[in-house]
Amino acid sequence: MMMSDVIYHPEQRFQCNGLHIAADSFGDKRNPPVLLIMGLATQLVHWDEAFCRKLAAQGYWVIRFDNRDIGRSDYLHSKPTPGLLNMATHHYFKAPINAPYLLDDMANDAVALLDSLNIPAAHIIGVSMGGMIAQIMAIQHPDRVLSLTSIMSSPGDKKLMKPKLKVAFTVLRPRSKSQEQYIKQALAMWKVLHGKHFPFEEERMRNMILTALQRGVSASGIMRQLGAIMVAPDRTPQLQQLDIPSLVVHGDADPLVPVINGIKTAEAIPDSELKIIKGMGHTIPVSIWDELIDSFNAVARKSS
C-alpha cells in the first residue's frame, strides 16, 4: 500500500478513566491496532504523520494520542503541582514529592482509550515516558498488549536515569511566552536531544513545535507528568515476569536517558530484542524509520 492511500481518521476526544483524551488514527480499522505513546511534554503530533502513514501502510491501524496534561487532552489544573525544588530534593535527598498522579494512572488512560475504541488488545509502542507507560501496561494489563516496543526509555531504576546536567537544564528551563522565542528555545532543546550524528531537519521540527504550541502546552501540566516519572518505582522485577514479544530500542548517544537504561530494560524482559542505534540521541531520526518499522514488524509477527 502507498502511504498516500492510508485512511486518516480525524482527531476526537474520548472518555477515558474519568478524563477526555484526544486521539486520531491512520489505516484500516480492521487491521491489527498499534497504540503509539509519546513522552514527557510531547503530544500526538510528535509522532510524525509521515511515520504513522508509513507504519499504517504495513497493514496496521495506527493510533496516536495526547497523554493527560498535554495537547488537547484534559489538564489536571486542580491537582497540586510539584516544583523544581521539590523535584531536586526528592532526587538528591529522597524527600517526599507531591505527585498528583502516577504513571500507572497514565497507563490506565491508555487502556481506557483501547476500551473506547473497542480494541481488545494492541501492539504498544512507547517513547521515553511513553515507554515507561507501555511497560506498565504490559505488566498490569498483559492481556491487552500484543507486543511491547520500548524506545529510549528506562526500567525505572533511578541509579540509571542520569542525564547530563546541561541537558536536564535545557529540557526543564522555563519557556518564553513569546511565540518566536518559545520556538527558538524549543528548537535549541531538540537539537541538543537529537545530537550531531543524524541530519537535523530544522524546518520539520519547527513546524511540529508550532503545531504543538497551538494545540496546547501547560508548564504546570509538564511538571505533573514529571512528578509521575520521579515517584515511579523500579519496574525491573515485574518486567522479568513478562511473557510478551518485546523490542527495546535505544540510541548510544542519548544525552537524556543514557543507553544503559535501554540495555537494562532488555536484560529484564525475557527473550526481548535489543536494538542499539549508533549515533541516535533522544529523538527518532527520519533516516531510521524504515529500520525501526522493520524491527517492529519482526517482533509483532511473534504475537500471531
LINVENWO-V679291 format. One record per pair of residues at least 12 apart in sequence whose ideal C-beta (glycine too) atoms are under 6 Angstrom apart, sorted by the first residue. I is the first residue (numbers start at 1). J is the second residue. D is the distance in Angstrom with one decimal. If there is no record, write none. Layout:
BEGIN
I_J_D + I_J_D
END
This chain:
BEGIN
1_57_4.5 + 3_53_4.2 + 3_54_5.7 + 3_57_5.2 + 6_26_5.3 + 6_27_5.6 + 6_53_4.6 + 6_56_4.6 + 6_57_5.6 + 8_26_5.7 + 9_25_4.4 + 10_24_6.0 + 11_24_4.1 + 14_113_5.9 + 14_116_4.0 + 16_109_5.2 + 16_112_3.7 + 16_113_5.0 + 16_116_5.9 + 17_108_4.9 + 17_109_4.8 + 17_112_4.2 + 19_68_5.7 + 19_74_4.3 + 20_74_4.8 + 21_65_5.6 + 21_73_4.8 + 21_109_5.8 + 21_113_5.5 + 22_66_4.6 + 22_71_5.9 + 22_72_3.8 + 22_73_4.9 + 23_63_5.9 + 23_65_3.7 + 25_63_4.4 + 26_52_4.7 + 26_53_5.7 + 26_56_4.1 + 26_62_4.6 + 27_56_3.3 + 27_60_5.7 + 27_61_4.5 + 27_62_5.4 + 29_61_5.2 + 31_59_5.4 + 31_60_5.2 + 31_61_4.5 + 32_60_5.6 + 33_61_4.7 + 33_119_5.0 + 33_122_4.0 + 34_60_4.7 + 34_62_4.9 + 34_123_4.5 + 35_63_5.2 + 35_122_4.6 + 35_124_5.2 + 36_64_4.4 + 36_125_5.3 + 37_126_4.0 + 37_130_3.4 + 37_133_5.2 + 37_134_5.5 + 38_127_6.0 + 38_130_5.0 + 39_127_5.0 + 39_128_3.1 + 39_129_4.1 + 39_130_4.8 + 40_129_4.4 + 40_225_5.4 + 41_222_4.5 + 43_66_5.2 + 43_70_5.5 + 43_71_3.8 + 43_212_5.0 + 44_64_4.1 + 44_65_5.4 + 44_66_5.2 + 45_211_5.1 + 45_212_5.6 + 47_64_4.4 + 51_289_5.5 + 55_293_5.7 + 65_113_5.9 + 67_106_5.8 + 68_109_5.8 + 69_221_3.3 + 69_224_5.3 + 69_225_5.5 + 70_221_5.8 + 71_215_5.0 + 71_216_5.3 + 72_215_5.6 + 72_216_5.8 + 75_218_5.5 + 75_221_5.2 + 79_100_3.5 + 80_98_5.0 + 80_100_5.3 + 81_220_4.5 + 81_223_5.2 + 81_224_5.6 + 82_97_5.5 + 82_98_4.9 + 82_223_5.9 + 82_227_4.3 + 87_230_6.0 + 90_230_5.8 + 97_227_6.0 + 97_230_5.6 + 97_231_5.5 + 99_227_3.6 + 99_228_5.7 + 99_231_4.5 + 100_224_5.4 + 101_228_5.8 + 102_228_5.4 + 103_132_5.5 + 103_133_5.8 + 103_136_5.7 + 103_228_4.9 + 103_232_4.8 + 104_136_5.8 + 106_133_5.1 + 107_133_5.0 + 107_136_4.0 + 107_137_4.8 + 110_137_6.0 + 111_141_5.4 + 111_144_5.8 + 121_144_5.0 + 121_146_5.1 + 123_146_4.8 + 123_147_4.7 + 123_300_5.4 + 124_137_5.7 + 124_145_5.3 + 124_148_5.6 + 125_149_4.2 + 126_150_6.0 + 127_151_4.7 + 128_152_5.4 + 128_153_5.7 + 129_229_5.8 + 131_150_4.0 + 131_151_5.6 + 131_153_2.5 + 132_153_5.6 + 134_148_5.8 + 134_150_5.9 + 135_150_6.0 + 135_235_5.6 + 138_242_5.7 + 138_244_5.4 + 139_238_4.4 + 145_244_5.5 + 146_303_4.3 + 147_245_4.4 + 147_299_5.2 + 147_300_5.1 + 147_303_4.9 + 148_244_5.3 + 148_246_4.4 + 149_247_4.5 + 149_296_5.6 + 150_248_5.1 + 150_265_5.7 + 151_249_4.5 + 152_250_5.5 + 152_254_5.7 + 152_257_5.5 + 152_282_5.6 + 154_257_5.6 + 154_261_3.9 + 155_235_5.1 + 155_236_4.8 + 155_239_5.8 + 155_264_5.5 + 155_265_4.7 + 155_268_5.4 + 156_232_5.2 + 156_234_4.6 + 156_235_4.4 + 157_234_4.7 + 160_260_5.3 + 160_261_4.9 + 160_264_6.0 + 163_256_4.6 + 164_255_5.5 + 167_192_6.0 + 167_255_4.5 + 167_256_5.5 + 170_189_5.1 + 170_192_5.2 + 171_189_6.0 + 183_209_5.3 + 186_209_4.6 + 190_205_5.4 + 193_281_5.4 + 193_282_4.1 + 193_283_5.6 + 194_281_5.1 + 194_283_4.6 + 195_253_4.8 + 195_281_3.4 + 197_279_2.7 + 198_285_3.8 + 198_287_5.8 + 236_268_4.8 + 239_268_3.9 + 239_269_5.1 + 240_268_5.3 + 242_269_5.3 + 245_299_4.9 + 245_302_3.7 + 245_303_5.1 + 246_269_4.7 + 246_272_3.9 + 247_273_4.8 + 247_295_5.8 + 247_299_4.3 + 248_262_5.3 + 248_265_5.0 + 248_266_4.0 + 248_272_5.6 + 248_274_5.0 + 249_275_4.8 + 250_262_2.7 + 250_276_5.6 + 251_277_5.1 + 251_280_2.7 + 251_281_5.4 + 252_276_5.4 + 252_278_5.7 + 253_279_5.4 + 253_281_5.1 + 254_281_5.5 + 254_282_5.0 + 255_281_5.9 + 256_282_4.3 + 273_299_5.9 + 275_295_5.4
END
